[in-house]
Amino acid sequence: MQVNLRESWWIRDVEIPTRLVLAPMAGVSVQAFRRQGRRYGAGLVCSEMVSCAGLEHRNERTLGYLRVAADEHPLAIQIFGADAAVMADAAKMVEAAGADLVDVNFGCPVRKVTKTGAGATLLDDPDRACGIVAAMADAVSIPVSVKMRRGLENGSRTCLEVGPRLVDAGAASLTLHPRSAKQMYTGEADHALTAELVALVDVPVVASGDVTSRARAQTVLATTGAAAVMVGRGAQGNPWALREILDDVAAAPSREEIVAELILFIRETVRELGEQRASGFLKKFYGWYLGRGRFPRPFKQELVELATIDEVVTRLYAAAPAAHELVERLEAELPDPADEILLDQMPISIYGGG
Ligand SMILES: Cc1cc2nc3c(=O)[nH]c(=O)nc-3n(C[C@H](O)[C@H](O)[C@H](O)COP(=O)(O)O)c2cc1C
């Protein structure tokens, strides 16, 4: 039986219109990525993880992560940290910024984060983890959600002990990426564990890890009972994967569509980050968009080596002239960006995520 992914579900009173969530990814989940994800059918999008210490110190760059666009809702902003009071204050800032949910990161395996006691390490300190969630839930009226890994060590089942406790502490939903922190991104996500977690809690569970196709999404939803699937790497430079997962239309994008989406993404990102930061940030996206056998390999290399973004856009149009019309159409459909703030200083995260 096919599961209908175009079906609403709720995290408390937040309605999420499809059962597909776009993953938070450090160094990827900028506003342009999230808005594109929404256009292609993600029911919920999430910021990359934001440092609560950065928010506490009103670091200008960190504050840039709290920017929410009108067409992103519903949107979660994810924060990380190890101190309950600081996390509660950060949650208040997230709420004031207009996010629909505040998500907490108990999954990041990267040493730079775990050595501060944050991210996945908190799975080994459930009292502290629950204290953080309780303090956040007390501080805000929007729902607090949690994203976690299975545990620290390979084969760990820690998430099954900690998950229900986090719900008791006030978590309104749980996302599980069932790999250990040690695994980073190797091996496979073990969604048998997701099914076990679903059976233990009475809040929605989101299944994250290795969902890259319609068939996989269907299997994960059907075998776990999860409320939604989350897609991360599969959507990098590939919003069409979201539509395919949702609607079962195996429509490979044309050259013009790829170029048009990439140009729009470039323009949006330049507006968001400023040209200087955007030019470094965007390089990995060239490979993601133009790879997958879509364009000859040297083309990507050529773009990466061009000195300015204008040259990149000119070269892209030369490769697919009919993209002009598509870009115009896409831009006309976007909300007016006139009143958005420019943030030249917005950071490109060096963290590896969750
Ligand atoms: C580059 C990258 C950055 C990530 N950053 C975050 C993050 O900031 N917060 C988080 O909770 N997870 C982060 N993750 C984990 C993803 O959200 C997701 O759980 C994981 O990639 C598994 O899903 P996938 O197989 O669909 O990619 C990151 C993953 C990647 C690849």
The ligand as an SDF file (V2000), in Angstrom:
LIG
                    3D

 31 33  0  0  0  0  0  0  0  0999 V2000
   26.7000   18.6400    5.4790 C   0  0  0  0  0  0  0  0  0  0  0  0
   25.7690   18.1990    6.5670 C   0  0  0  0  0  0  0  0  0  0  0  0
   25.4640   19.0580    7.5980 C   0  0  0  0  0  0  0  0  0  0  0  0
   24.5690   18.6660    8.6040 C   0  0  0  0  0  0  0  0  0  0  0  0
   24.2470   19.5630    9.5800 N   0  0  0  0  0  0  0  0  0  0  0  0
   23.3010   19.2430   10.5060 C   0  0  0  0  0  0  0  0  0  0  0  0
   22.8590   20.1940   11.4680 C   0  0  0  0  0  0  0  0  0  0  0  0
   23.2920   21.3670   11.4820 O   0  0  0  0  0  0  0  0  0  0  0  0
   21.9520   19.7870   12.3870 N   0  0  0  0  0  0  0  0  0  0  0  0
   21.4440   18.5050   12.4020 C   0  0  0  0  0  0  0  0  0  0  0  0
   20.6170   18.1820   13.2480 O   0  0  0  0  0  0  0  0  0  0  0  0
   21.8300   17.6040   11.4860 N   0  0  0  0  0  0  0  0  0  0  0  0
   22.7310   17.9390   10.5440 C   0  0  0  0  0  0  0  0  0  0  0  0
   23.1000   17.0200    9.5900 N   0  0  0  0  0  0  0  0  0  0  0  0
   22.4570   15.7000    9.5770 C   0  0  0  0  0  0  0  0  0  0  0  0
   21.2430   15.6830    8.6530 C   0  0  0  0  0  0  0  0  0  0  0  0
   20.2330   16.5510    9.1370 O   0  0  0  0  0  0  0  0  0  0  0  0
   20.6610   14.2590    8.4910 C   0  0  0  0  0  0  0  0  0  0  0  0
   20.1890   13.8080    9.7360 O   0  0  0  0  0  0  0  0  0  0  0  0
   21.7020   13.2820    7.9590 C   0  0  0  0  0  0  0  0  0  0  0  0
   22.4360   13.8370    6.8850 O   0  0  0  0  0  0  0  0  0  0  0  0
   21.0520   11.9770    7.4880 C   0  0  0  0  0  0  0  0  0  0  0  0
   20.1150   12.2240    6.4720 O   0  0  0  0  0  0  0  0  0  0  0  0
   20.4200   12.0260    4.8770 P   0  0  0  0  0  0  0  0  0  0  0  0
   20.8990   10.6160    4.6900 O   0  0  0  0  0  0  0  0  0  0  0  0
   19.0930   12.2990    4.2480 O   0  0  0  0  0  0  0  0  0  0  0  0
   21.4830   13.0150    4.5010 O   0  0  0  0  0  0  0  0  0  0  0  0
   24.0000   17.3840    8.5970 C   0  0  0  0  0  0  0  0  0  0  0  0
   24.3230   16.5160    7.5500 C   0  0  0  0  0  0  0  0  0  0  0  0
   25.1750   16.8970    6.5380 C   0  0  0  0  0  0  0  0  0  0  0  0
   25.4730   15.9450    5.4220 C   0  0  0  0  0  0  0  0  0  0  0  0
  1  2  1  0
  2  3  1  0
  2 30  2  0
  3  4  2  0
  4  5  1  0
  4 28  1  0
  5  6  2  0
  6  7  1  0
  6 13  1  0
  7  8  2  0
  7  9  1  0
  9 10  1  0
 10 11  2  0
 10 12  1  0
 12 13  2  0
 13 14  1  0
 14 15  1  0
 14 28  1  0
 15 16  1  0
 16 17  1  0
 16 18  1  0
 18 19  1  0
 18 20  1  0
 20 21  1  0
 20 22  1  0
 22 23  1  0
 23 24  1  0
 24 25  2  0
 24 26  1  0
 24 27  1  0
 28 29  2  0
 29 30  1  0
 30 31  1  0
M  END
$$$$
